[in-house]
Amino acid sequence: MLRTFSGGSFEPALRFNPADARLYTVDATAPTVSSIVPASSPSNASSMNYTVTFSESVNGVATGNFSLNTSGVTGASITSVSG
């Protein structure tokens, strides 16, 4: 209970109830790529799909999270991410 300057009492409406407490764990380790496997047999096709497996569930993965080694290849790009 708090006392006001005029001597009256004031009881805050918000109180801490230990039964409502929550325990949170922060995962500070970033996920890693476990594997990258062609989704189909490599060929002379104009596009290729790959399955990328991560060490744990991920959200918000976008094309900008990947890069290509285009040595000896022209016009290659990452156009979409799904899944």
N, C-alpha and C positions, 0 to 999 in steps of 0.2 A: 504494500500500500504506500502511495506517495502522499506527501503533505503539500498543500498549496501554500502560497505566500500568506494568505489570509488565515491559515491555521486549519482550514477544512481538509478533508481527505479526498483523494482521487484514486480510483481503482481502474487501471488500464483494462480495456476490453480484450486485448490479446494476451493470452497466457501460454506458456510452453507446457505442452502435455507430452511427457516422455513416451506415452503409448503411440503418439502420432509421429515419432521420430523415424527418419528413414536413413538407411545406410547406403552409401553410394561407393562404387569402386571405379576408379579412373584407370582406363587402359591406356598407358602412355607408350605402348609399343605399336608402331605403325604396321599395318598389314604388309606382307610381302607377296610377290608373285611366286607361286609354287610351280606353275608350268604354263607354257604357251604351246598349243598344239594346233596344227591346221585342221579345220573342221571338215575338210575334204582333201582328196589327193591333189598335191601340187600339179599344176598343168600350165598351159599357155593361156589360160583364161584371162579375161580382162579384169577380173576381181578375185580376191581370195578372202575367205572368212577364217578367223582363228578363235579358238576357245582359250580364254585366259582364266586360270584358276588362282585364287588368292588364298593366303594362309588363314583368313577369317572372313566373315561377311563384310562387304563394303557397300557404301552408298555414295551417290553423287559422282561416280566415275564418268569421265567425259573424254572426248578425243584428245584434248590437250594434256591428258595424263599419260599419253603414250608418245613415243617417237620412233621413227624408222631409220634403219641404217640403209640408205639408198645407194650404196656403192655399186656402180655398174648398172643401175636402174634409173630410168627417167620417168617422170610423171607419176610416181607412186605417192600415195597419201592415205591417211586414215580418215575415212568419211563418216563413220558412225560407230557408236557403242550401244549395245543393248544387253538386256538380261538382268 
